[in-house]
Amino acid sequence: MDIKPVSKKSIYEDIVRQIRSMIDSGKLRPGDRLPPEREMAAMFRVSRNTVREAIRALAEKDLVESRQGSGTFVRDAGPDQLVETLARAIQCGKTRLQDIFQARMLIEPEISRLAAENATDDDVFKLRQVIREQKQAILSGQSAQKHDNSFHELIAAASGNSVLLELVTGMHGILYQTRTGELQFAARQDASLAAHARIVEAIASGNGQEAADAMKSHLVEIESMVLAGEI
C-alpha cells in the first residue's frame, strides 16, 4: 500500500481519503483484504482506535466490509459508489468530462437496447408523454431540464433492470453539466427533442440495435457541444 503521513487534524479522515483514492485508482480492488488493524496503525503511525474509526467511516460509505474472523475487505462497487466516483471525476474539468462521456457511451446505448426489448405499452406511453412535455416547455421558453432527466430515467425503468435505474437516477445531478448544453438555444433544443423522438420510436418498435444507435448518436451530439466549449 502506498501510504503517506497523515495530519493531526481529522486523522481518520486522511486515512479514509487515502484508502478511497487507492480504491478509485484500482490499487485496491473489490475483494482485496486490508491489512490488520495493527499493521495499518503502524503504516499510518496512528492508534488502532483511529484505524477503527476510519474503517467504520469506509464501511458506512459501503466501500469496505468487515467479516468476522476474516478481516476487512474492499466491497464491489454498487450504484451509489459508482455515482460518487463519477462525481469526483466530473469535478476535474473538461478532460475528465471526456471520460464521463465515454462511460455514458458504454452504459446508455445498452440501456436503450434493453428498453427496446422489454418496454411495455405503458412505458412507451410515458416516454412519448415526457417528450410532449419537453416540447411544450421549449415552446413556452421554460427549462426542459427536468423533462430530459425524466426521459433518461424512464428509459432505464423500461429496461427492466433495477440496478441500471438506480444508477441513472443517481447520476442526474452529476450529469447536469453534460445534459444542459443542448437545451440552451433553439437549435439545440430542437435537436435534443428530435433525438429523443428517434430513440422512443426505436424502443416502441422493439428494435434494440436502432435504439442503441439512436442513443449513441444523441450522446455524440451532446459531447461535441459540451467539449467544444459552446455552452
C-alpha contacts under 8 A as a table, 3 or more apart, distances in Angstrom:
res1	aa1	res2	aa2	distance
1	M	27	K	7.89
3	I	18	Q	7.51
3	I	43	M	6.83
3	I	44	F	6.91
4	K	18	Q	7.99
4	K	44	F	7.22
5	P	44	F	6.10
5	P	45	R	7.49
6	V	11	I	6.18
6	V	14	D	5.97
6	V	15	I	7.14
6	V	44	F	6.66
7	S	10	S	7.30
7	S	11	I	5.86
7	S	14	D	7.20
8	K	11	I	5.39
10	S	13	E	5.39
10	S	14	D	6.71
11	I	14	D	5.30
11	I	15	I	6.62
11	I	50	T	7.27
12	Y	15	I	5.03
12	Y	16	V	6.22
12	Y	50	T	5.65
12	Y	51	V	6.68
12	Y	53	E	6.30
12	Y	54	A	4.86
13	E	16	V	4.91
13	E	17	R	6.14
13	E	54	A	6.63
14	D	17	R	5.09
14	D	18	Q	6.22
15	I	18	Q	5.19
15	I	19	I	6.19
15	I	44	F	7.64
15	I	51	V	7.68
15	I	54	A	6.23
16	V	19	I	5.30
16	V	20	R	5.91
16	V	54	A	5.54
16	V	55	I	7.48
16	V	57	A	7.24
16	V	58	L	6.45
17	R	20	R	5.06
17	R	21	S	5.99
18	Q	21	S	5.09
18	Q	22	M	6.34
19	I	22	M	5.07
19	I	23	I	6.32
20	R	23	I	5.03
20	R	24	D	6.16
20	R	58	L	7.97
20	R	63	L	7.76
21	S	24	D	5.08
21	S	25	S	6.06
22	M	25	S	5.19
22	M	26	G	6.09
22	M	27	K	4.93
22	M	28	L	5.42
23	I	26	G	5.21
23	I	27	K	6.00
23	I	28	L	4.64
23	I	29	R	6.11
23	I	74	V	7.85
24	D	27	K	7.75
24	D	28	L	7.86
24	D	85	T	7.15
25	S	28	L	7.56
26	G	29	R	5.58
28	L	32	D	6.27
28	L	74	V	7.25
29	R	32	D	5.55
29	R	74	V	6.49
30	P	73	F	7.50
30	P	74	V	4.83
30	P	75	R	5.07
30	P	76	D	4.90
30	P	77	A	7.44
31	G	73	F	5.67
31	G	74	V	5.22
31	G	75	R	6.19
31	G	76	D	7.21
32	D	73	F	5.49
32	D	74	V	5.45
33	R	71	G	6.84
33	R	72	T	5.74
33	R	73	F	4.34
33	R	74	V	6.49
34	L	71	G	7.29
34	L	72	T	5.59
34	L	73	F	5.86
34	L	74	V	7.44
35	P	39	E	6.02
35	P	40	M	6.04
35	P	72	T	7.91
36	P	39	E	5.40
36	P	40	M	6.27
36	P	71	G	6.94
36	P	72	T	7.91
37	E	40	M	5.08
37	E	41	A	5.98
37	E	48	R	6.01
37	E	51	V	6.42
37	E	52	R	7.28
38	R	41	A	5.17
38	R	42	A	6.39
38	R	48	R	6.35
39	E	42	A	5.12
39	E	43	M	6.15
40	M	43	M	4.91
40	M	44	F	6.09
40	M	48	R	7.86
40	M	51	V	6.90
41	A	44	F	5.38
41	A	45	R	5.52
41	A	46	V	5.01
41	A	47	S	5.56
41	A	48	R	5.36
41	A	50	T	7.84
41	A	51	V	6.17
42	A	45	R	4.82
42	A	46	V	6.69
43	M	46	V	7.99
46	V	50	T	6.40
46	V	51	V	7.28
47	S	50	T	5.29
47	S	51	V	6.64
48	R	51	V	4.97
48	R	52	R	6.18
49	N	52	R	5.02
49	N	53	E	6.24
50	T	53	E	5.05
50	T	54	A	6.31
51	V	54	A	5.09
51	V	55	I	6.19
52	R	55	I	5.07
52	R	56	R	6.04
53	E	56	R	5.07
53	E	57	A	6.26
54	A	57	A	5.09
54	A	58	L	6.23
55	I	58	L	5.00
55	I	59	A	6.05
55	I	64	V	7.50
56	R	59	A	5.03
56	R	60	E	6.21
57	A	60	E	5.10
57	A	61	K	6.51
58	L	61	K	5.15
58	L	62	D	6.42
58	L	63	L	5.37
58	L	64	V	5.85
59	A	62	D	4.87
59	A	63	L	5.64
59	A	64	V	4.90
59	A	65	E	5.67
59	A	66	S	7.81
60	E	63	L	7.59
61	K	64	V	7.86
61	K	81	Q	7.81
62	D	65	E	7.19
62	D	75	R	6.92
62	D	81	Q	7.44
63	L	74	V	6.04
63	L	75	R	5.42
63	L	76	D	7.75
63	L	77	A	7.47
63	L	81	Q	7.45
64	V	72	T	6.59
64	V	73	F	5.39
64	V	74	V	4.36
64	V	75	R	4.90
65	E	72	T	5.55
65	E	73	F	5.41
65	E	74	V	6.51
65	E	75	R	6.29
66	S	70	S	7.76
66	S	71	G	5.71
66	S	72	T	4.19
66	S	73	F	6.33
67	R	70	S	5.33
67	R	71	G	5.43
67	R	72	T	6.10
67	R	73	F	7.63
68	Q	71	G	6.53
77	A	80	D	7.91
77	A	81	Q	5.64
77	A	82	L	6.27
78	G	81	Q	5.39
78	G	82	L	6.26
79	P	82	L	5.06
79	P	83	V	6.10
79	P	163	V	6.92
79	P	166	E	6.58
79	P	167	L	5.06
79	P	170	G	7.78
80	D	83	V	5.10
80	D	84	E	6.28
80	D	167	L	7.25
80	D	170	G	7.23
81	Q	84	E	5.12
81	Q	85	T	6.17
82	L	85	T	5.07
82	L	86	L	6.22
82	L	167	L	7.77
83	V	86	L	5.10
83	V	87	A	6.16
83	V	167	L	6.95
83	V	170	G	6.40
83	V	171	M	5.87
83	V	174	I	7.75
84	E	87	A	4.90
84	E	88	R	6.32
85	T	88	R	5.28
85	T	89	A	6.24
86	L	89	A	4.98
86	L	90	I	6.06
86	L	100	I	7.09
86	L	174	I	7.26
87	A	90	I	5.33
87	A	91	Q	6.54
87	A	174	I	5.64
88	R	91	Q	5.43
88	R	92	C	7.21
89	A	92	C	5.61
89	A	96	R	6.02
89	A	97	L	7.70
89	A	100	I	7.62
90	I	93	G	6.16
90	I	94	K	7.83
90	I	96	R	5.85
90	I	97	L	5.76
90	I	100	I	6.92
90	I	174	I	7.47
91	Q	96	R	7.84
92	C	95	T	7.32
92	C	96	R	5.75
92	C	97	L	7.88
93	G	96	R	5.58
93	G	97	L	6.28
94	K	97	L	4.61
94	K	98	Q	6.56
94	K	227	L	6.60
95	T	98	Q	5.57
95	T	99	D	7.34
96	R	99	D	5.10
96	R	100	I	6.48
97	L	100	I	4.83
97	L	101	F	6.18
97	L	178	T	7.89
97	L	227	L	7.80
98	Q	101	F	5.15
98	Q	102	Q	6.18
98	Q	223	E	7.92
98	Q	227	L	7.70
99	D	102	Q	4.94
99	D	103	A	6.23
100	I	103	A	5.07
100	I	104	R	6.23
101	F	104	R	4.91
101	F	105	M	5.97
101	F	178	T	7.88
101	F	219	L	7.55
101	F	223	E	6.78
102	Q	105	M	4.96
102	Q	106	L	6.38
103	A	106	L	5.19
103	A	107	I	6.26
104	R	107	I	5.05
104	R	108	E	5.56
104	R	219	L	7.78
105	M	108	E	5.97
105	M	109	P	6.41
105	M	216	K	6.33
105	M	219	L	6.86
106	L	109	P	6.70
106	L	110	E	7.06
107	I	110	E	5.61
107	I	111	I	6.32
108	E	111	I	4.88
108	E	112	S	6.21
108	E	212	A	7.80
108	E	215	M	6.96
108	E	216	K	7.76
109	P	112	S	5.02
109	P	113	R	6.24
109	P	211	A	7.17
109	P	212	A	4.16
109	P	213	D	6.83
109	P	214	A	7.83
109	P	215	M	5.25
109	P	216	K	5.70
110	E	113	R	4.84
110	E	114	L	6.23
110	E	212	A	5.98
111	I	114	L	5.15
111	I	115	A	6.14
111	I	155	I	7.11
111	I	156	A	6.03
111	I	159	S	6.00
111	I	164	L	7.51
111	I	212	A	7.74
112	S	115	A	4.89
112	S	116	A	6.24
112	S	155	I	6.36
112	S	156	A	7.42
112	S	159	S	7.01
112	S	199	I	7.75
112	S	203	I	7.15
112	S	208	G	7.06
112	S	211	A	5.54
112	S	212	A	5.40
112	S	215	M	6.92
113	R	116	A	5.22
113	R	117	E	6.51
113	R	159	S	7.77
113	R	203	I	7.62
113	R	207	N	7.58
113	R	208	G	4.12
113	R	209	Q	6.23
113	R	210	E	7.90
113	R	211	A	5.62
113	R	212	A	5.13
114	L	117	E	5.04
114	L	118	N	6.07
114	L	158	A	7.72
114	L	159	S	4.71
114	L	160	G	7.54
114	L	208	G	6.74
115	A	118	N	5.10
115	A	119	A	5.12
115	A	155	I	6.07
115	A	156	A	7.01
115	A	157	A	7.83
115	A	158	A	4.84
115	A	159	S	3.82
115	A	160	G	7.18
115	A	203	I	6.24
115	A	208	G	7.60
116	A	119	A	5.78
116	A	159	S	7.45
116	A	202	A	6.90
116	A	203	I	3.98
116	A	204	A	6.57
116	A	205	S	7.22
116	A	206	G	4.49
116	A	207	N	5.80
116	A	208	G	4.98
116	A	211	A	6.64
117	E	159	S	7.52
117	E	203	I	7.59
117	E	206	G	5.62
117	E	207	N	7.34
117	E	208	G	6.19
118	N	158	A	6.38
118	N	159	S	5.77
118	N	160	G	6.44
119	A	122	D	7.91
119	A	123	D	5.65
119	A	124	V	6.73
119	A	158	A	4.82
119	A	159	S	6.51
119	A	160	G	7.71
119	A	203	I	7.20
119	A	204	A	7.51
119	A	206	G	7.99
120	T	123	D	5.06
120	T	124	V	6.46
120	T	158	A	7.30
121	D	124	V	5.18
121	D	125	F	6.17
121	D	204	A	7.98
122	D	125	F	4.96
122	D	126	K	6.21
123	D	126	K	5.23
123	D	127	L	6.29
123	D	154	L	7.30
123	D	158	A	5.91
124	V	127	L	5.07
124	V	128	R	6.19
124	V	200	V	7.12
124	V	203	I	7.56
124	V	204	A	6.07
125	F	128	R	5.23
125	F	129	Q	6.06
126	K	129	Q	4.93
126	K	130	V	6.22
126	K	154	L	7.50
127	L	130	V	5.29
127	L	131	I	6.41
127	L	151	F	6.35
127	L	154	L	6.57
127	L	155	I	7.54
127	L	200	V	6.67
128	R	131	I	5.13
128	R	132	R	6.36
128	R	197	A	7.73
128	R	200	V	7.07
129	Q	132	R	5.08
129	Q	133	E	6.31
130	V	133	E	4.92
130	V	134	Q	6.04
130	V	147	H	6.12
130	V	150	S	7.15
130	V	151	F	6.39
131	I	134	Q	4.91
131	I	135	K	6.14
131	I	147	H	7.45
131	I	151	F	7.51
131	I	193	L	7.03
131	I	196	H	7.20
131	I	197	A	7.13
132	R	135	K	5.12
132	R	136	Q	6.23
133	E	136	Q	5.05
133	E	137	A	6.16
133	E	147	H	6.97
134	Q	137	A	5.13
134	Q	138	I	6.27
134	Q	144	A	5.50
134	Q	147	H	5.49
134	Q	148	D	7.35
134	Q	193	L	7.44
135	K	138	I	5.14
135	K	139	L	6.19
135	K	193	L	6.98
136	Q	139	L	5.09
136	Q	140	S	6.16
137	A	140	S	5.18
137	A	141	G	6.20
137	A	142	Q	4.96
137	A	143	S	6.39
137	A	144	A	5.74
138	I	141	G	5.13
138	I	142	Q	5.78
138	I	143	S	6.89
138	I	144	A	6.39
138	I	189	Q	7.07
139	L	142	Q	7.65
143	S	146	K	7.61
143	S	183	L	7.61
144	A	147	H	5.31
144	A	148	D	6.29
144	A	183	L	6.85
145	Q	148	D	5.05
145	Q	149	N	6.30
145	Q	179	R	7.90
145	Q	180	T	6.94
145	Q	183	L	7.32
146	K	149	N	5.04
146	K	150	S	6.12
147	H	150	S	4.93
147	H	151	F	6.01
148	D	151	F	5.04
148	D	152	H	6.54
148	D	179	R	7.83
149	N	152	H	5.47
149	N	153	E	6.19
149	N	172	H	6.39
150	S	153	E	4.99
150	S	154	L	5.94
151	F	154	L	5.25
151	F	155	I	6.40
151	F	196	H	7.97
152	H	155	I	5.19
152	H	156	A	6.38
152	H	168	V	7.34
153	E	156	A	5.10
153	E	157	A	6.21
153	E	165	L	6.57
153	E	168	V	6.18
153	E	169	T	6.01
154	L	157	A	4.91
154	L	158	A	6.07
155	I	158	A	4.97
155	I	159	S	6.32
156	A	159	S	5.12
156	A	160	G	7.27
156	A	161	N	7.20
156	A	164	L	6.13
156	A	165	L	4.81
156	A	168	V	6.86
157	A	160	G	5.76
157	A	161	N	6.95
157	A	162	S	7.18
157	A	164	L	7.99
157	A	165	L	5.51
158	A	161	N	7.97
161	N	164	L	5.47
161	N	165	L	6.38
162	S	165	L	4.99
162	S	166	E	6.17
163	V	166	E	5.11
163	V	167	L	6.14
164	L	167	L	4.98
164	L	168	V	6.09
165	L	168	V	5.26
165	L	169	T	6.03
166	E	169	T	5.18
166	E	170	G	6.06
167	L	170	G	5.21
167	L	171	M	6.16
168	V	171	M	5.09
168	V	172	H	6.57
169	T	172	H	5.67
170	G	173	G	7.15
170	G	174	I	7.94
171	M	174	I	5.16
171	M	175	L	5.88
172	H	175	L	5.31
172	H	176	Y	6.19
173	G	176	Y	5.31
174	I	177	Q	7.19
175	L	178	T	5.16
175	L	179	R	6.22
176	Y	179	R	5.18
176	Y	180	T	5.87
177	Q	180	T	5.65
177	Q	181	G	7.38
178	T	181	G	6.77
178	T	222	I	7.16
178	T	223	E	7.31
178	T	226	V	6.65
179	R	182	E	6.80
179	R	183	L	7.66
179	R	222	I	7.14
180	T	183	L	5.48
180	T	184	Q	6.93
181	G	184	Q	5.85
181	G	188	R	7.72
181	G	222	I	7.00
181	G	225	M	6.53
181	G	226	V	6.04
181	G	230	E	7.66
181	G	231	I	5.24
182	E	185	F	7.11
182	E	188	R	4.50
182	E	189	Q	5.82
182	E	191	A	7.49
182	E	192	S	6.31
182	E	222	I	6.30
182	E	225	M	7.10
183	L	186	A	7.70
183	L	188	R	5.76
183	L	189	Q	4.72
183	L	192	S	7.17
184	Q	188	R	6.72
184	Q	189	Q	6.73
184	Q	231	I	7.67
185	F	188	R	5.40
185	F	189	Q	5.99
186	A	189	Q	5.00
186	A	190	D	6.13
187	A	190	D	5.24
187	A	191	A	6.19
188	R	191	A	4.92
188	R	192	S	6.08
189	Q	192	S	5.19
189	Q	193	L	6.18
190	D	193	L	5.09
190	D	194	A	6.09
191	A	194	A	5.15
191	A	195	A	6.11
192	S	195	A	5.10
192	S	196	H	6.15
192	S	218	H	7.51
193	L	196	H	5.17
193	L	197	A	6.24
194	A	197	A	5.09
194	A	198	R	6.33
195	A	198	R	5.17
195	A	199	I	6.31
195	A	214	A	7.09
195	A	215	M	7.72
195	A	218	H	5.89
196	H	199	I	5.13
196	H	200	V	6.23
196	H	218	H	7.93
197	A	200	V	5.17
197	A	201	E	6.20
198	R	201	E	5.26
198	R	202	A	6.23
198	R	211	A	7.90
198	R	214	A	6.45
199	I	202	A	5.22
199	I	203	I	6.28
199	I	210	E	7.89
199	I	211	A	5.34
199	I	212	A	7.99
199	I	214	A	5.38
199	I	215	M	6.19
200	V	203	I	5.01
200	V	204	A	6.01
200	V	211	A	7.58
201	E	204	A	4.89
201	E	205	S	6.13
202	A	205	S	5.18
202	A	206	G	6.39
202	A	207	N	5.54
202	A	208	G	7.25
202	A	210	E	5.71
202	A	211	A	4.82
202	A	214	A	7.80
203	I	206	G	5.13
203	I	207	N	6.16
203	I	208	G	6.86
203	I	211	A	5.71
204	A	207	N	7.78
207	N	210	E	5.41
207	N	211	A	6.20
208	G	211	A	5.10
208	G	212	A	6.15
209	Q	212	A	5.11
209	Q	213	D	6.08
210	E	213	D	5.06
210	E	214	A	6.02
211	A	214	A	5.13
211	A	215	M	6.24
212	A	215	M	5.24
212	A	216	K	6.12
213	D	216	K	5.00
213	D	217	S	6.16
214	A	217	S	5.20
214	A	218	H	6.24
215	M	218	H	4.99
215	M	219	L	6.25
216	K	219	L	5.17
216	K	220	V	6.20
217	S	220	V	5.09
217	S	221	E	6.23
218	H	221	E	5.21
218	H	222	I	6.36
219	L	222	I	5.06
219	L	223	E	6.01
220	V	223	E	5.09
220	V	224	S	6.25
221	E	224	S	5.34
221	E	225	M	6.51
222	I	225	M	5.20
222	I	226	V	6.22
223	E	226	V	5.19
223	E	227	L	5.88
224	S	227	L	5.53
224	S	228	A	5.78
225	M	228	A	5.41
225	M	229	G	6.83
225	M	230	E	5.79
225	M	231	I	7.03
226	V	229	G	5.58
226	V	230	E	6.17
226	V	231	I	6.11
227	L	230	E	7.59
